[in-house]
Amino acid sequence: MGLAWLDRKHARRGWIALFAGAGLLALAIGLDFDYFARDGQALVLSEREWTLSSGDFPGTWSSIEQSAAFARAAEKAPEVPARIEAWMRQTTGLRWTPLRWNLWFGPVLFVSGADGAAVASVRAKFLARAGFALARATGLVDTRDGISQVSGVHIARAGRFFLIGTSAEIVSRLRSSGERWSSLGGTGIMYDTRAELVRAFNINADNEIQLSIVWGGIEHRTPARAEYFAIEWPEAPILSAVTRGVDFHSIASTDRWPEFPGRSEVERAWSDFEALLPEGWRAGADTTQFALFDVDSSETIPVVDAAVFSRSESPLLELKPPAGAIPYEWSGNAGWMTPWLGEGAQLFVVANERSRVFANQEATMAKVMARERAGRITSDDARIDIDAARLAAVLSDLARKAAREELWPERNEADVERDVVPWLNAFGALGEIAFVGKYEGEGITLRGGTHAPAKAAEDLR
């Protein structure tokens, strides 16, 4: 009798605790007026250089972490996700997860940057507001002019928004002169920049990583027909690209190159190499294909094994061999060779009224010219294919070489091995990356993403 009574007593206490907890949760939600709000509003810097935004940041974050592409990268380079997690914990004092972020800040995230600083705008939910108020009230955070410093970030309230920045000054700028933005909703993370070359990126995931890139400022001609001429490369390239209606100068211009260690040396080598090309080599083609087969980093200046194929629907201007060129012939096609930096770096050219072929390895030119003639295919306005594993291996070799040559600012070989190579290994694990492009507005939009490597796909069968 007594034991049964105790059991009923404990049961009643359990139910009371359950109802009390549910009541407190309901009260918290009731006090959190923004709990169900999804209008996607936030603040951004009025004079911003770039913006990163998401209508469902934790949802996108979670889908990326659960994707097969992320699993491959984490297996190949486990130190990369560990370092990201450690950086978040050291910077903010918390180990963030998608669920924890959603409980504190909800789905909408806007980050804007200027002058090397960045500031995020989020709608603080009950947990964030209560925790922040408690920390301020108890003196756990240093607060000046309404801006508190928590670990490595600075935080301020602006109505229902939390402003979280890398400096107090950037937080103050957003609080005093920020403008409202509204998210379009949905998953994905969008990045856009106000640079002269307008670019925007949107990343999402559904087992594999999906990415779209808007590349503006590209002058192009509207293709006259759906089909175009293309050749099949004699071997699988590390990287290949095909574009229609774009003169090659739009692609090859060094003004579009990103910053990287040793860029000035490579740019100078490219300028010297371009001087070997006949005048007018860039213009007139309807279709241009590029393929990178290998990179030899054993010499002072890395030497690529690459080829370019251009084709025109209408007759092209004649290309004449420069002075000093040596006549060559491949599979009955007359051309020439221009010496440059020795046997490993020469220019081989075949040009006629319809096509132009360039290569810097004689064996590659021989293989290309031995192929069948270009055939017509139907596709979009551009296509890019990347073998991430092979490209990562090439980039790792170049990164190590740059470290040995002391081309990395404030980094030695050990720094590069620790801080750079793991990221390249993670990139290499992404597998095969493919994009198709379509002219839209004043630029081109590339849509595509990752795919499991062929061997990995076979293993899954």
ABEGO torsion letter per residue (X at the ends): XAAAAAAAAAAAAAAAAAAAAAAAAAAAAAABAAAABAAGBBBBBABBABBBBBABAAAAAAAAAABAAAAAAAAABAAAAAAAAAAAAAAAGBBBBAAAAAAAAEABBBBBBBGGBBBBBBBBBAAAAAAAAAAAAAGABBBBGGBBBBEABBBBBBEABBBBBABAAAAAAAAAABBBBBBAEEBEBBBBBABABBBBBBBBBBGBBBBBBBBBGBBBBBBABABBBBBBBABBBABBBBBBGBBAAAAABAAABBBBBGAAAAAAAAAAAAAABBBGAABGBABBBBBBABBBAABABBBBBBBBBBBBABBBBBBBBBBGBBBBBBGGBBBBBBBBAEAABBBBBBBBAABBBBBABAAAAAAAAABBBBBBBBBBABBBBBBAAAAAAAAAAAAAAAAAAGABBGBBAAAAAAAAAAAAAAAAAAEBBBBBBBBBEABBBBBEEBBBBAAAAAAAX
